[in-house]
Amino acid sequence: MNIKFESADKINGVMTITIEKADYEEKVTKVLKDYRKKANVPGFRPGMVPMSLIKRQYGTAIKADEVNRLLSDKLFEYIRENKIQMLGEPLPNEGQVAQDLATDGPFEFVFDIAVAPEFKAELSDKDTIDYYDITPDEKLIDEQVQMFASQAGEFVEAQEWSGNDTLKGDLRQLDAEGNTLEGGMTVEGGMIMPSYIKGEDEKKKFEGAKPGDIITFNPKKAYPDNDAEVAALLKVKKEEVKELESDFSFQITEIRHFQPAAVDEKLFEKVFGEDVKTEADFRQKIADSLKAQMAGNSDYKFLLDVRKYVEEKVGQLTFPDALLKRIMVNNNKDKGEDYVEKNYEGSVKELAWHLMKEQLVAANNIKVEDADLKEIAKQAIRAQFAQYGMNNVPDDMLENYANEQLKKRENVEQFIDRAIDVKLTNALKQVVKLNMKQVTLDEFNQMMKA
């Protein structure tokens, strides 16, 4: 076997592999002998079928399998041993001549290889990159206190409607004279939140409403151009209210008022546990929690800034565009060349950063272990619980959820990428000089929108 690799411009490689009869003959002969032992051919006893017949029936197919195996093994072995940084997969050269595998060869296969451009992505303490330290202000802490109080709140009965109270009562369709329509629509225990009524004239009818009051209103005018809302209120199909014009009576049986929890020791314990006794401690605990949560935002912004800094430092890279476009077309056969032309520039930009990041990862000896994936999974689950105000989730529960998440391959791939980003960010924060900038969350968010 002969393998030759040429790359005149260092990014477009051509690999020629020539396979001789001696390369495949021994393996093909062995497989044919195995076939002969098992072949069931009328007129011959098992194992006594003439080898010439076995070769005629199976020889070319077996040879093709062995040649293809040799091609794949030797191609990637050569790339690995010669440290060629191949992009995508090898493609048959456009000038490849069809090989007649019914002959003994030799067989010559030519592949086009996209090679990564040569460059060096380096960072040191001579490089200065901004790091935005997000500090929770009093306004943000107030919002969190209100959120926790709301999450721990409950509905209580009220004697008069106000704000976002919910009214419960019975609905009756009325005729033109304002009497209950015989055979009309009725709803027992219907629920209305007047604050969500769009028709202002209809909304005013509920002002000062009390249990026992009977209010006459028009659902279609209350929710104009929203038959779905009307149908949900009347518990019928949307089609049944399309031509509806009637007024309805609504006799209020109950007013439910949402009462946020008191900001007291009971709430403190519910949110953070028994170690928080005062409102000052509660607010400090919230500030610390927010600070930890927002550190992830700061790190995310830092890595974005690292990317921009490194891209500018490395400069524009030259890629084998024509070959990469062929690879993209081959990988997106259902989308066509228009898709490739539209998305090529963005794909190459991401590819360039991927190659730069690979060098930074290698330079900082970053490796992802199972424990890293477990921790990333637990962090993601912890953040999901925190969105619902659950900050004291037991570690064994997080462990169980994480184990379930790690059973899914698509999750594992995401966790690996996230773990690499986290470890690379932490490493680079120790390598470069950080230009620390204190910002509020609002300021940070405005900056991210820019």
C-alpha positions as CSV (number, residue, x, y, z in Angstrom):
1,M,0.0,0.0,0.0
2,N,1.2,3.5,-0.8
3,I,-0.1,6.7,0.8
4,K,0.9,10.1,-0.4
5,F,-0.3,13.4,1.0
6,E,0.2,16.8,-0.7
7,S,-0.8,20.3,0.4
8,A,0.6,23.0,-1.7
9,D,-1.2,25.9,0.1
10,K,-1.3,24.2,3.6
11,I,-5.1,24.2,3.8
12,N,-6.2,22.2,0.7
13,G,-4.8,18.7,1.1
14,V,-4.9,15.8,-1.4
15,M,-4.4,12.3,-0.2
16,T,-3.8,9.4,-2.6
17,I,-4.1,5.9,-1.4
18,T,-3.0,3.0,-3.6
19,I,-4.1,-0.5,-2.5
20,E,-2.4,-3.5,-4.0
21,K,-3.6,-7.1,-4.2
22,A,-1.2,-8.1,-1.4
23,D,-2.9,-5.6,0.9
24,Y,-6.3,-7.3,0.8
25,E,-5.7,-10.8,-0.5
26,E,-5.0,-12.6,2.7
27,K,-8.1,-11.3,4.5
28,V,-10.4,-11.8,1.4
29,T,-9.1,-15.4,1.1
30,K,-9.8,-16.1,4.8
31,V,-13.4,-14.7,4.5
32,L,-14.0,-16.7,1.4
33,K,-12.9,-19.9,3.1
34,D,-15.3,-19.2,6.0
35,Y,-18.1,-18.7,3.4
36,R,-17.2,-22.0,1.8
37,K,-17.5,-23.8,5.1
38,K,-21.0,-22.4,5.7
39,A,-22.3,-22.2,2.1
40,N,-25.4,-24.2,1.3
41,V,-25.4,-24.8,-2.4
42,P,-27.7,-27.5,-4.0
43,G,-25.7,-30.4,-5.4
44,F,-22.7,-30.0,-3.0
45,R,-22.1,-31.2,0.5
46,P,-21.4,-28.5,3.2
47,G,-17.8,-27.4,2.9
48,M,-17.3,-29.0,-0.4
49,V,-18.5,-26.2,-2.7
50,P,-15.8,-25.4,-5.2
51,M,-13.8,-22.2,-4.3
52,S,-14.2,-21.0,-7.9
53,L,-18.0,-20.9,-7.4
54,I,-17.7,-19.1,-4.0
55,K,-15.3,-16.5,-5.5
56,R,-17.7,-15.9,-8.4
57,Q,-20.7,-15.4,-6.1
58,Y,-19.1,-13.5,-3.2
59,G,-15.6,-12.5,-4.2
60,T,-16.2,-9.0,-5.5
61,A,-18.5,-8.0,-2.6
62,I,-16.0,-9.3,0.0
63,K,-13.1,-7.6,-1.7
64,A,-15.1,-4.3,-1.8
65,D,-15.8,-4.6,2.0
66,E,-12.1,-5.2,2.7
67,V,-10.8,-2.4,0.4
68,N,-13.3,0.1,2.0
69,R,-12.2,-1.0,5.5
70,L,-8.5,-0.6,4.6
71,L,-9.2,2.8,3.0
72,S,-10.9,4.1,6.1
73,D,-8.4,2.6,8.6
74,K,-5.3,3.8,6.8
75,L,-6.6,7.2,5.9
76,F,-7.5,8.1,9.5
77,E,-4.4,6.4,10.8
78,Y,-2.2,8.5,8.5
79,I,-4.0,11.7,9.6
80,R,-3.6,10.8,13.2
81,E,0.0,9.8,13.1
82,N,1.0,12.8,11.0
83,K,-1.0,15.2,13.2
84,I,-3.0,16.6,10.3
85,Q,-5.7,18.9,11.7
86,M,-8.5,17.9,9.3
87,L,-11.7,19.9,9.1
88,G,-14.9,17.9,8.5
89,E,-14.5,14.6,6.6
90,P,-12.4,13.6,3.6
91,L,-14.3,13.9,0.3
92,P,-13.6,11.9,-2.9
93,N,-11.5,14.1,-5.3
94,E,-13.6,15.5,-8.1
95,G,-11.2,13.8,-10.6
96,Q,-11.5,10.4,-8.9
97,V,-11.7,7.6,-11.6
98,A,-14.1,4.8,-10.9
99,Q,-12.2,1.6,-9.8
100,D,-13.2,-1.8,-11.1
101,L,-13.1,-4.0,-8.0
102,A,-13.8,-7.1,-10.2
103,T,-10.1,-6.9,-11.1
104,D,-7.1,-7.5,-8.9
105,G,-6.1,-3.8,-8.9
106,P,-4.1,-1.9,-8.0
107,F,-6.8,0.5,-6.9
108,E,-6.1,4.2,-6.5
109,F,-8.3,6.5,-4.4
110,V,-7.9,10.2,-4.2
111,F,-9.4,12.3,-1.4
112,D,-9.6,16.0,-0.8
113,I,-8.7,17.0,2.8
114,A,-9.6,20.4,4.3
115,V,-6.8,21.3,6.6
116,A,-7.0,23.9,9.4
117,P,-5.0,27.0,9.0
118,E,-1.8,27.4,11.0
119,F,-2.0,30.1,13.8
120,K,-1.3,30.6,17.5
121,A,-3.9,31.6,20.0
122,E,-2.2,32.7,23.2
123,L,-3.1,34.6,26.3
124,S,-0.9,35.8,29.2
125,D,-0.7,38.3,32.0
126,K,0.3,40.9,29.4
127,D,-3.3,40.7,28.0
128,T,-6.0,42.8,29.8
129,I,-9.7,41.9,29.5
130,D,-12.7,43.6,31.1
131,Y,-14.5,41.7,33.8
132,Y,-17.9,43.0,34.9
133,D,-18.7,42.4,38.6
134,I,-22.5,42.6,39.0
135,T,-23.6,44.0,42.3
136,P,-27.2,43.6,43.4
137,D,-28.7,47.0,44.3
138,E,-31.5,47.7,46.8
139,K,-34.2,47.8,44.1
140,L,-33.2,44.3,42.9
141,I,-33.2,43.0,46.5
142,D,-36.7,44.5,47.1
143,E,-38.0,42.7,44.0
144,Q,-36.6,39.4,45.3
145,V,-38.2,40.0,48.7
146,Q,-41.5,40.6,47.0
147,M,-41.1,37.6,44.8
148,F,-40.4,35.3,47.8
149,A,-43.4,36.8,49.7
150,S,-45.6,36.2,46.7
151,Q,-44.5,32.6,46.2
152,A,-45.3,31.9,49.9
153,G,-48.6,33.7,49.7
154,E,-52.1,32.3,49.7
155,F,-55.6,33.2,48.7
156,V,-58.0,34.6,51.3
157,E,-61.6,35.6,51.2
158,A,-62.3,39.3,50.7
159,Q,-65.5,41.3,51.1
160,E,-64.9,43.7,48.2
161,W,-63.2,43.3,44.9
162,S,-59.9,45.2,44.3
163,G,-56.7,44.9,42.2
164,N,-56.1,41.3,40.9
165,D,-58.8,39.6,43.0
166,T,-60.7,36.7,41.5
167,L,-64.5,36.6,41.5
168,K,-66.3,33.3,41.7
169,G,-70.0,33.0,40.8
170,D,-72.7,31.8,38.6
171,L,-73.3,33.0,35.0
172,R,-76.7,33.1,33.3
173,Q,-77.4,34.1,29.7
174,L,-80.1,36.9,29.5
175,D,-82.7,37.6,26.9
176,A,-83.4,41.0,25.3
177,E,-85.5,42.1,28.3
178,G,-82.8,41.2,30.8
179,N,-84.4,38.0,32.0
180,T,-82.7,34.6,32.3
181,L,-82.9,33.0,28.9
182,E,-84.7,29.7,29.0
183,G,-82.4,27.0,27.7
184,G,-79.5,29.6,27.5
185,M,-75.9,29.1,28.6
186,T,-75.2,28.7,32.3
187,V,-72.0,28.3,34.3
188,E,-71.9,27.3,37.9
189,G,-68.8,28.4,39.8
190,G,-67.4,30.5,36.9
191,M,-64.2,32.5,37.5
192,I,-63.6,36.1,36.4
193,M,-60.6,38.4,37.0
194,P,-62.0,41.9,36.2
195,S,-58.5,43.3,36.0
196,Y,-58.0,41.3,32.8
197,I,-61.2,42.5,31.1
198,K,-60.2,44.5,28.0
199,G,-63.5,46.4,27.5
200,E,-63.2,49.4,29.9
201,D,-67.0,49.9,30.1
202,E,-67.5,46.3,31.1
203,K,-64.6,46.4,33.6
204,K,-66.1,49.4,35.4
205,K,-69.3,47.4,36.2
206,F,-67.2,45.3,38.7
207,E,-65.9,48.2,40.7
208,G,-66.7,47.8,44.4
209,A,-68.3,44.4,43.8
210,K,-69.2,42.3,46.9
211,P,-70.3,38.8,47.5
212,G,-74.0,38.4,46.7
213,D,-73.9,41.2,44.1
214,I,-75.5,40.4,40.7
215,I,-73.6,42.1,37.8
216,T,-74.9,42.3,34.3
217,F,-72.2,42.5,31.6
218,N,-71.5,41.4,28.0
219,P,-68.7,38.8,27.6
220,K,-68.1,39.7,24.0
221,K,-67.7,43.4,24.8
222,A,-65.5,42.4,27.9
223,Y,-63.2,40.4,25.7
224,P,-63.4,42.0,22.2
225,D,-61.9,40.0,19.3
226,N,-61.1,37.2,21.7
227,D,-63.6,34.4,21.2
228,A,-61.2,31.9,22.9
229,E,-61.3,33.9,26.2
230,V,-65.1,34.1,26.0
231,A,-65.4,30.4,25.3
232,A,-63.1,29.6,28.2
233,L,-65.3,31.8,30.5
234,L,-68.5,30.1,29.4
235,K,-67.0,26.6,29.2
236,V,-68.1,26.0,25.6
237,K,-66.4,25.5,22.3
238,K,-65.0,28.6,20.5
239,E,-67.5,28.1,17.6
240,E,-70.4,28.5,19.9
241,V,-69.6,32.1,20.8
242,K,-68.9,33.4,17.3
243,E,-72.3,35.0,16.9
244,L,-73.0,35.5,20.6
245,E,-74.4,39.0,21.5
246,S,-76.2,38.3,24.8
247,D,-75.6,40.0,28.1
248,F,-75.0,37.7,31.1
249,S,-75.7,38.0,34.8
250,F,-73.0,37.1,37.2
251,Q,-73.9,36.5,40.8
252,I,-70.8,36.7,43.0
253,T,-70.5,33.9,45.5
254,E,-66.9,34.5,46.6
255,I,-64.1,37.0,46.2
256,R,-60.6,35.5,46.4
257,H,-57.8,37.9,47.3
258,F,-54.2,36.9,47.0
259,Q,-52.3,37.8,50.1
260,P,-48.5,37.8,49.9
261,A,-46.8,36.2,52.9
262,A,-45.6,38.5,55.7
263,V,-41.9,39.3,55.6
264,D,-41.1,37.7,58.9
265,E,-39.1,34.8,60.4
266,K,-41.5,32.3,59.0
267,L,-40.7,33.4,55.5
268,F,-37.0,33.6,56.2
269,E,-37.0,30.0,57.4
270,K,-39.1,28.8,54.4
271,V,-36.7,30.4,51.9
272,F,-33.2,29.9,53.5
273,G,-33.6,27.7,56.5
274,E,-33.4,28.2,60.3
275,D,-30.2,30.2,60.3
276,V,-31.9,33.4,59.1
277,K,-33.7,35.3,61.9
278,T,-33.9,39.0,60.9
279,E,-34.9,40.9,57.8
280,A,-31.4,42.4,57.5
281,D,-30.0,38.8,57.4
282,F,-32.7,37.8,55.0
283,R,-31.8,40.7,52.6
284,Q,-28.1,39.9,52.9
285,K,-28.7,36.3,52.1
286,I,-30.7,37.4,49.1
287,A,-27.8,39.7,48.0
288,D,-25.3,36.9,48.4
289,S,-27.5,34.5,46.5
290,L,-28.0,37.0,43.7
291,K,-24.2,37.7,43.6
292,A,-23.5,34.0,43.1
293,Q,-26.2,33.7,40.4
294,M,-25.0,36.7,38.6
295,A,-21.4,35.5,38.7
296,G,-22.4,33.2,35.9
297,N,-23.6,36.2,33.8
298,S,-20.3,37.9,34.5
299,D,-18.3,34.8,33.4
300,Y,-20.5,34.5,30.3
301,K,-19.7,38.1,29.3
302,F,-16.0,37.6,30.1
303,L,-15.8,34.6,27.7
304,L,-17.6,36.6,25.0
305,D,-15.0,39.3,25.5
306,V,-12.2,36.8,25.5
307,R,-13.4,35.5,22.2
308,K,-13.5,39.0,20.7
309,Y,-10.1,39.8,22.0
310,V,-8.5,36.5,20.8
311,E,-10.2,36.8,17.3
312,E,-8.7,40.3,16.9
313,K,-5.3,39.2,18.2
314,V,-5.1,36.2,15.9
315,G,-6.6,38.1,12.9
316,Q,-8.4,36.8,9.8
317,L,-7.8,33.1,9.1
318,T,-7.8,31.6,5.6
319,F,-9.9,28.5,5.1
320,P,-10.3,26.2,2.1
321,D,-13.6,27.8,1.3
322,A,-14.5,25.8,-1.8
323,L,-13.8,22.5,-0.1
324,L,-15.6,23.4,3.1
325,K,-18.6,24.4,1.1
326,R,-18.6,21.0,-0.6
327,I,-18.4,19.4,2.9
328,M,-21.4,21.5,4.0
329,V,-23.4,20.6,0.9
330,N,-22.6,16.9,1.6
331,N,-23.7,17.2,5.2
332,N,-26.9,19.1,4.3
333,K,-28.1,17.3,1.2
334,D,-31.7,18.0,2.0
335,K,-31.1,21.8,2.1
336,G,-29.1,22.5,-1.0
337,E,-26.4,24.9,-2.0
338,D,-28.5,28.0,-1.3
339,Y,-28.5,27.0,2.4
340,V,-24.7,26.7,2.3
341,E,-24.1,30.0,0.7
342,K,-26.4,31.7,3.2
343,N,-24.9,30.1,6.3
344,Y,-21.3,29.6,5.2
345,E,-19.9,32.8,6.6
346,G,-21.4,32.3,10.0
347,S,-20.3,28.7,10.1
348,V,-16.7,29.5,9.3
349,K,-16.7,32.2,12.0
350,E,-17.9,29.7,14.6
351,L,-15.3,27.2,13.2
352,A,-12.5,29.7,13.6
353,W,-13.4,30.4,17.3
354,H,-13.7,26.6,17.9
355,L,-10.1,26.1,16.7
356,M,-8.9,29.1,18.8
357,K,-10.7,27.7,21.8
358,E,-9.2,24.3,21.3
359,Q,-5.7,25.8,21.6
360,L,-6.7,27.8,24.7
361,V,-8.1,24.6,26.3
362,A,-5.0,22.6,25.5
363,A,-2.7,25.4,26.7
364,N,-4.4,25.4,30.1
365,N,-4.5,21.6,30.4
366,I,-8.3,21.6,30.7
367,K,-9.9,18.1,30.9
368,V,-13.5,17.3,31.7
369,E,-14.1,14.5,34.3
370,D,-17.3,12.8,35.2
371,A,-17.4,14.8,38.4
372,D,-17.4,18.0,36.3
373,L,-20.4,16.8,34.3
374,K,-22.2,15.9,37.5
375,E,-21.6,19.4,39.0
376,I,-22.7,21.2,35.8
377,A,-25.9,19.1,35.8
378,K,-26.6,19.9,39.4
379,Q,-26.0,23.6,38.8
380,A,-28.5,23.6,36.0
381,I,-31.1,21.8,38.1
382,R,-30.4,24.1,41.1
383,A,-31.0,27.1,38.9
384,Q,-34.3,25.7,37.6
385,F,-35.5,25.2,41.2
386,A,-34.4,28.7,42.1
387,Q,-36.7,30.2,39.5
388,Y,-39.6,28.9,41.6
389,G,-38.1,30.2,44.8
390,M,-36.8,26.8,45.9
391,N,-33.4,27.5,47.3
392,N,-33.0,24.7,49.8
393,V,-33.2,21.7,47.6
394,P,-31.5,18.8,49.3
395,D,-28.3,17.6,47.7
396,D,-29.5,14.0,47.4
397,M,-32.5,15.3,45.3
398,L,-30.1,17.3,43.1
399,E,-28.0,14.2,42.8
400,N,-30.9,12.0,41.6
401,Y,-32.1,14.6,39.1
402,A,-28.5,15.0,37.8
403,N,-28.1,11.2,37.3
404,E,-31.3,11.1,35.3
405,Q,-30.1,14.0,33.1
406,L,-26.8,12.4,32.5
407,K,-28.5,9.3,31.1
408,K,-29.4,11.2,27.9
409,R,-26.7,11.6,25.4
410,E,-27.9,15.0,24.1
411,N,-27.7,16.3,27.6
412,V,-24.2,14.9,28.2
413,E,-22.9,16.7,25.1
414,Q,-24.3,20.0,26.3
415,F,-22.9,19.5,29.8
416,I,-19.4,18.7,28.3
417,D,-19.5,22.0,26.3
418,R,-20.7,23.9,29.4
419,A,-18.0,22.2,31.6
420,I,-15.3,23.2,29.1
421,D,-16.5,26.8,29.1
422,V,-16.7,27.0,32.9
423,K,-13.2,25.5,33.3
424,L,-11.7,27.6,30.6
425,T,-13.3,30.8,32.0
426,N,-11.9,30.0,35.5
427,A,-8.5,29.3,34.1
428,L,-8.3,32.4,31.9
429,K,-9.3,34.6,34.8
430,Q,-6.1,33.5,36.5
431,V,-4.0,34.0,33.3
432,V,-5.0,37.4,32.0
433,K,-5.1,40.7,33.8
434,L,-8.7,41.5,34.7
435,N,-9.9,45.1,34.4
436,M,-12.6,44.9,37.1
437,K,-15.7,47.0,36.5
438,Q,-18.6,47.3,39.0
439,V,-22.1,47.4,37.5
440,T,-25.7,47.0,38.5
441,L,-27.8,44.3,36.9
442,D,-29.7,46.9,34.9
443,E,-26.5,48.4,33.6
444,F,-25.2,44.9,32.7
445,N,-28.4,44.0,30.9
446,Q,-28.4,47.3,28.9
447,M,-24.8,46.5,28.0
448,M,-25.7,43.0,26.8
449,K,-28.5,44.4,24.6
450,A,-26.2,46.9,22.9
